[in-house]
């Protein structure tokens, strides 16, 4: 069974600085998708970025980028120029495309942004 | 506007009572999911459905039941057999195959007293 691990329960970053959130996953599949979601205090889940496993190029969305290392099964999220509005829970998610077709989430990392 | 709607936002029930959480989507998505969120445990999958009239158990299905009679709707019933039902429940939907992300409702906070 696939698993997603986020080993950092909480992280802090100074405003305007850069922070990297870690995510590792375990799978025997070759085709899958990976996602980072943000959950602010409102608890609404918001997609931050997605990565297709077959693409070698790392995905980027404005200040957000990923470091996808398929062989190492690692999918970290880098937030550049951190803003106060980035403070939230961040969840890493895996989607299987070969049989189970479900989203599996990690336990989350709470990001604090210090002014 | 297309989206996914959960209701109610807050729900209080007495211990031993069954309660049903509503989830409706107008995104024309085939797949729908129910997750439970507890502090420090992330999102845990309760049930999911990839097509009408079919659904599968997730990792923590005991004490819960679902139905999928319509593409748009995927209600979750929390039964009296669920030992610790107080939690935040999230419903999501997606196209089948994962080429888009899962879209989430605003969640229902269930408190059992």
Interface residues (C-beta under 8 A of the other chain):
Chain A: X6 X9 X32 X33 X35 X37 X42 X43 X44 X45 X47 X50 X91 X93 X95 X96 X97 X101 X102 X103 X104 X105 X106 X107 X108
Chain B: X31 X33 X35 X40 X41 X42 X43 X44 X45 X48 X50 X56 X58 X88 X90 X92 X94 X96 X97 X98 X99 X101 X102 X104 X106 X107
